[in-house]
Amino acid sequence: MSSECPGKTSWPELVGTNGDYAASVIERQNSRVNAVVILDGSPVTADFRCDRVWVRVDKEVEGIVVKTPTIG
């Protein structure tokens, strides 16, 4: 589905970085998206959106990105 969205759609290079930093990089590299930092495992809406990126951070070491942020 992400191929339907314009601009960069995935940021594997941000895994292991600070979530707030990752969100700022994502929004700078694709101005069409809003990056939302959440704890990994938190419930999220299941609808697919080209203007949203979930930035999942670790529960134990809060703030570290644990999964590749992708549009959705």
N, C-alpha and C positions, 0 to 999 in steps of 0.2 A: 504494500500500500504506500509506503513512503516514497516510492518512485514517482507518485502522482503529485507530490509536493515540490514546490520550487525551492531552489537553494540547497545548501548542505542539510542532510537529514540525520546524520549519525556522528557521534564524537567518541570513538573508542579510546582515543588518546587521553581523555580526561578521567578515566578510571584511575583511582588512587590519589586524585587531587582533592582539594577542598571544594565542597559543594557550592558555596557562594562564588568562589573563583570560577568554577565550571559554568555556572549559570551566566556569569558575565561574559565569558568567552563565547558561549553558545549564542547569546543575544547579539554579540558583536559580529559573529560570523554569519548569522542569518537573522536579519532585522525583522523578518516576518513572524518570528516565534517569541513566545513568552516562556522562559525556563522557570520551572517551579521545583524548588528543593523540598523533598519529602523524605521521611525515614523509610528505609527499605521495609517492605511488608505492610505499609500503610494502605488502607483501601483507597482506590481511585476509581473514577468514572470509567466505564468501558468504551465510551464513544471515541472514535478516531478523529483527531483534528490536526490539520497541517500547521496550526499556529501554536501548538503546545509541545513542550518537552518536559517529561518528568525526569528530575535529577535525583536519583535514589542514593541516599547516604546511609552509612553503617549505623546500626543501633548502639553498638558497643563503643566504637570510637566515633562519636557523632561528628559529622561534617565531612567524612571521606566518601567519595563516590565509589559505589561497589558494583554498579552495573552500567553498561554502555548507555549513555543518554541517546535516545532516538525520538524522532517526531512521532506523535501519536497522542 
